[in-house]
Amino acid sequence: MVDFMKAGGVPAIVILILGTVSVVSAARFFRAADPGQLAVVRALNIAVTWAVIVGVAADLRSVASHVARDPEWSKDPLGPLLQGFAEALVPAVLGGTILSVSWILIGFGLRKMPASNNP
């Protein structure tokens, strides 16, 4: 797991922190389904989604920049590019997992809400 997080870099750390807040908020919504809390959880999940998009983009930019600047890697860039792309997808894997857990909790929380409050 440590290598996984290191491969994702700073974006993975941001997603982990923001995602933890999101999952905790979703768990609170699951325990006591409140429409006001639902808006907060949705907003946090949107923030995680954008963090994933920006994280993957930043990691891909970093890979392309490093491969382009290194003369050795530029001669045969396939290996470094593939490794870099694999590392650049860490934010998507991490964020997708966090969002899945969060939305599962939201879904179960919605089932607990009275029908008149269910959006």
Secondary structure, DSSP 8 states (H G I E B T S, - for coil): -HHHHHHHHHHHHHHHHHHHHHHHHHHHHHHS--HHHHHHHHHHHHHHHHHHHHHHHHHHHHHHHHHHH-HHHHHS-HHHHHHHHHHHTHHHHHHHHHHHHHHHHHHHHHHHS-TTT--
